[in-house]
Amino acid sequence: MGNSFLYSLTGRNTDFFLVNENEDQLFRDISGKISYKMNYNLKLDISGGYRKQVGRGIDLDLVTLRGEVNTRFRKVYFTFGIEWFNRRFITEKVNFANSYFALSRSF
């Protein structure tokens, strides 16, 4: 089995005008994913997204990224991944990074 490549990109831009409050609210989202299967036993996945919300009580900036490598040897699966997100919400700021390793067996 040869290699294969898959990608997707989606986005949305929404602007609301609340008549009763005489106020604008803005929502923007973009997300994407890339998946590359190098051979039958090795696969790479990368995904990420960005979200921005502006309005009364909803000021948010959020960035997320995730990468994962999957491989297998016989019926044992190995997964190594990293993930990161940065969130600014009103007065709160969060910067989070994580890595993980998983080992599983298929029967």
C-alpha positions in Angstrom: 0.0 0.0 0.0 1.4 3.4 -1.0 1.3 6.7 0.7 -1.7 8.9 0.9 -2.4 12.6 1.7 -5.6 14.1 3.1 -6.2 17.7 4.1 -9.2 19.9 5.0 -9.7 23.5 5.8 -12.9 25.1 7.1 -13.7 28.6 8.2 -16.6 30.7 9.3 -17.1 34.4 9.7 -20.3 35.6 11.4 -21.2 39.2 12.4 -24.3 39.7 14.5 -26.0 43.0 15.2 -28.1 42.8 18.3 -30.9 45.4 17.7 -32.2 45.6 21.3 -28.7 46.1 22.7 -27.4 48.2 19.8 -24.3 46.0 19.8 -22.1 44.0 17.4 -20.9 40.5 18.1 -18.2 39.0 15.8 -17.4 35.2 15.6 -14.5 33.9 13.4 -13.4 30.3 13.2 -10.8 28.5 11.1 -9.6 25.0 11.4 -7.5 22.6 9.4 -6.2 19.1 9.4 -3.4 17.3 7.4 -3.0 13.6 7.5 -0.2 11.8 5.7 0.0 8.1 5.6 3.6 7.3 4.6 3.1 3.5 4.4 0.9 0.8 6.0 2.6 1.2 9.4 3.3 4.9 9.7 0.9 7.9 9.8 1.3 11.6 10.7 -1.7 13.8 11.7 -1.5 17.6 12.3 -4.5 19.7 13.2 -5.1 23.2 14.4 -7.6 25.9 14.7 -8.2 29.6 15.6 -11.3 31.1 17.1 -12.0 34.8 17.8 -15.1 36.1 19.4 -15.7 39.8 20.1 -18.6 41.3 21.9 -19.9 42.1 25.4 -18.8 39.4 27.8 -17.4 37.1 25.1 -13.9 38.5 24.1 -12.0 35.3 23.3 -8.8 34.5 21.3 -8.1 30.7 21.1 -5.4 29.0 19.1 -5.0 25.2 19.2 -2.4 22.9 17.6 -2.0 19.1 17.7 0.4 16.7 16.1 0.5 12.9 16.3 2.6 10.1 14.9 1.1 6.6 14.8 3.0 3.5 13.9 2.7 -0.2 14.5 4.8 -3.3 14.8 2.9 -6.5 14.3 -0.3 -5.9 16.4 1.2 -3.3 18.8 0.4 0.3 18.1 2.6 3.2 19.2 1.3 6.8 19.3 3.3 9.9 20.2 1.6 13.3 20.2 2.0 16.9 21.2 -0.7 19.5 21.8 -0.7 23.2 22.5 -3.3 25.8 23.1 -3.2 29.5 23.9 -6.4 31.1 25.2 -7.1 34.7 26.1 -10.6 35.2 27.5 -11.5 38.6 28.9 -8.8 39.0 31.6 -7.6 35.3 31.7 -4.6 34.0 29.8 -3.8 30.3 29.5 -0.9 28.8 27.7 -0.9 25.0 27.8 1.4 22.4 26.3 1.3 18.7 26.6 3.0 15.6 25.1 1.8 12.0 25.4 2.7 8.5 24.5 0.3 5.6 24.1 0.9 1.9 23.6 -1.9 -0.5 22.7 -2.4 -3.9 21.3 -5.1 -5.1 18.8 -6.6 -8.6 19.2 
